[in-house]
Amino acid sequence: MKSIILFWDWIRYNEHTLRNLRNEKPGVQKMFIYWLDKHLHNYCENLESILMFPANENEPTRLVISASGNPEYFDQVTTLVERAPMLRNWKFVAFIQPSQSIEEMEAGLDKPYVFKDIELKASELKFMPFQYDDLKKIDMIVYLKNFTVHCTNKNLLHVVFIILQDLLGEKSLFENLNFVELAQLPEQEDNELIYLYELQAFLDNLISFKSKKRY
């Protein structure tokens, strides 16, 4: 409890500098990021923080507290953010939230994810769940246009998981997905395959179906 108080006291005392950190000199930026991480890790070594600066001055600066997708530390994230102070021009967020625009993906206007020699557009990915029965999490296959080109690339699955996290958010990703396999997207149209950007809607329907089944 003491480490939580010390963390938020440090944030409260330095909130003005943190909010304007992108305008500071690199040395100042490095020092404040170091102490931000230091105070956070004094509370829990396995948590990470992300400062998100607004494009509009009227919007709040966001501080996201993340467990890096590890469910063992979800409670620590929730506890910390629940005790956050009310500060003007700030928003404190538990877990990385969905950041992709479904409307842009539906129109094919989303920007590609580029990582070294891999380039993927979320709007071009499709998926198919395995038989899930009464399991709490689903197993699924994600289909890519160029899987045969990148199948030996060790970074491919990592990029797909980044896309999934941007679609679902950190907590939903690890609460709902158990296993992800990658495969080549068939050349001929397969009406059974679902666009990956519809995954959250699929999960919502699945959760609703399971709830009705209990009763």
C-alpha positions in Angstrom: 0.0 0.0 0.0 2.9 2.4 0.8 4.4 1.9 -2.6 1.1 2.8 -4.3 0.9 6.0 -2.3 4.5 6.9 -3.1 3.9 6.2 -6.8 0.8 8.5 -7.0 2.5 11.1 -4.8 5.4 11.3 -7.3 2.9 11.5 -10.2 1.0 14.3 -8.5 4.1 16.3 -7.7 5.6 15.9 -11.2 2.4 15.9 -13.3 3.1 19.3 -15.0 6.5 18.2 -16.2 5.2 14.7 -17.3 2.3 16.3 -19.2 4.8 18.4 -21.1 7.6 15.9 -21.3 7.7 15.7 -25.1 8.7 19.3 -25.2 11.6 18.8 -22.8 15.2 18.1 -23.7 16.1 14.4 -24.3 18.1 14.3 -21.0 15.1 15.5 -19.0 12.8 13.0 -20.8 15.1 10.1 -20.1 15.4 11.1 -16.4 11.7 11.4 -15.8 10.9 8.1 -17.7 13.5 6.4 -15.5 11.9 7.6 -12.3 8.4 6.8 -13.6 9.5 3.2 -14.2 11.4 3.2 -10.9 8.4 4.1 -8.8 6.1 1.8 -10.7 8.5 -1.2 -10.3 8.8 -0.4 -6.6 5.1 -1.3 -6.5 5.3 -4.2 -8.9 8.4 -5.2 -11.0 6.3 -6.7 -13.8 4.1 -3.7 -14.7 4.8 -1.2 -17.4 3.6 2.3 -18.1 2.9 4.1 -21.3 2.5 7.9 -21.6 0.2 8.9 -24.4 0.2 12.6 -25.3 -2.9 14.0 -26.9 -3.1 15.5 -30.4 -5.4 18.2 -29.1 -4.4 20.4 -26.2 -7.9 20.2 -24.8 -7.7 16.4 -24.4 -6.1 14.8 -21.3 -2.7 13.1 -21.2 -3.1 9.4 -20.6 -1.0 7.2 -18.4 -1.6 3.5 -19.2 -0.6 0.9 -16.7 0.0 -2.5 -18.3 0.7 -6.0 -17.2 2.3 -6.8 -20.6 -0.5 -9.3 -21.1 0.4 -11.4 -18.1 -2.8 -12.3 -16.2 -0.9 -13.0 -13.0 -0.5 -9.2 -12.6 -4.0 -8.1 -13.7 -5.1 -7.5 -10.1 -2.0 -5.3 -9.4 -2.9 -3.1 -12.4 -6.5 -2.8 -11.3 -5.6 -2.0 -7.7 -3.1 0.7 -8.7 -5.4 2.5 -11.1 -8.3 2.3 -8.7 -6.2 4.4 -6.3 -5.2 7.0 -8.8 -5.7 10.7 -7.9 -8.2 12.9 -9.7 -5.9 15.2 -11.7 -7.0 17.8 -14.2 -5.8 17.1 -17.7 -5.0 13.5 -16.9 -6.6 10.1 -17.5 -5.2 7.0 -15.8 -6.0 3.8 -17.7 -5.8 0.2 -16.6 -4.5 -2.0 -19.4 -3.8 -1.3 -23.1 -7.1 -0.5 -24.7 -8.2 -1.3 -28.3 -6.8 1.3 -30.6 -7.8 0.3 -34.1 -10.7 1.9 -36.0 -13.1 -0.7 -37.2 -14.6 1.7 -39.6 -11.2 2.3 -41.3 -10.6 -1.4 -41.5 -14.0 -2.1 -43.0 -13.2 0.4 -45.7 -9.6 -1.0 -46.1 -8.1 2.4 -45.1 -6.2 1.2 -42.1 -2.4 1.7 -42.1 -0.3 -1.5 -42.4 1.8 -2.8 -39.5 5.5 -2.8 -40.6 8.0 -4.7 -38.6 11.4 -5.3 -40.3 10.5 -7.3 -43.5 6.9 -7.9 -42.5 4.0 -5.8 -43.6 0.5 -6.7 -42.6 -2.9 -4.9 -42.8 -5.4 -5.9 -40.2 -8.2 -5.4 -42.7 -6.8 -8.2 -44.9 -6.6 -10.8 -42.1 -9.3 -13.4 -41.5 -9.9 -16.1 -38.8 -11.8 -19.2 -38.1 -12.3 -20.5 -34.5 -11.7 -24.2 -33.7 -14.5 -26.1 -32.0 -14.7 -24.4 -28.6 -17.6 -26.2 -26.9 -17.8 -24.9 -23.3 -14.2 -23.7 -23.1 -13.7 -20.3 -21.6 -11.1 -19.4 -24.2 -11.1 -20.1 -27.9 -8.4 -21.5 -30.2 -8.3 -20.0 -33.6 -6.6 -19.9 -37.0 -5.6 -16.5 -38.4 -5.3 -16.5 -42.2 -2.8 -14.2 -44.0 -2.3 -13.5 -47.7 1.5 -13.9 -47.6 1.8 -16.6 -44.9 3.8 -18.9 -47.3 6.3 -16.0 -47.8 6.7 -15.3 -44.1 6.0 -18.7 -42.5 9.6 -19.1 -41.3 9.9 -15.6 -39.9 10.0 -15.9 -36.1 8.5 -12.3 -35.8 5.3 -13.1 -37.7 3.3 -14.4 -34.7 4.5 -11.5 -32.6 3.1 -9.0 -35.2 -0.2 -10.8 -35.3 -0.5 -10.7 -31.5 0.2 -6.9 -31.6 -2.7 -6.6 -34.1 -4.9 -8.7 -31.9 -4.1 -6.6 -28.9 -4.9 -3.4 -30.8 -8.2 -5.0 -31.8 -9.3 -6.4 -28.4 -7.2 -4.6 -25.8 -4.7 -6.2 -23.5 -7.1 -7.8 -21.0 -9.7 -9.1 -23.4 -6.9 -10.7 -25.5 -5.6 -12.9 -22.7 -9.1 -13.6 -21.2 -10.6 -14.8 -24.5 -7.9 -16.4 -26.6 -6.0 -19.5 -25.8 -4.2 -20.6 -28.9 -3.5 -18.9 -32.3 -2.3 -20.7 -35.4 -1.3 -19.0 -38.6 -2.2 -20.3 -42.1 -2.3 -19.2 -45.7 -5.4 -17.4 -46.8 -7.2 -19.5 -49.5 -7.0 -18.0 -53.0 -10.7 -18.7 -53.5 -13.2 -16.9 -51.4 -14.3 -18.8 -48.3 -17.5 -17.5 -46.9 -16.9 -19.3 -43.6 -13.9 -17.2 -42.8 -14.5 -14.1 -40.6 -12.6 -10.8 -40.9 -10.3 -10.4 -38.0 -11.7 -7.0 -37.2 -15.0 -8.7 -36.4 -13.3 -10.8 -33.6 -14.6 -8.7 -30.7 -18.2 -8.9 -32.1 -17.8 -12.7 -32.4 -16.5 -12.9 -28.8 -19.4 -10.8 -27.6 -21.9 -13.0 -29.3 -20.2 -16.1 -28.0 -20.3 -14.8 -24.4 -24.0 -13.9 -24.8 -24.7 -17.4 -26.2 -22.9 -19.1 -23.3 -24.8 -17.0 -20.7 -28.1 -17.9 -22.2 -27.1 -21.6 -22.3 -26.5 -21.6 -18.6 -30.1 -20.7 -18.0 
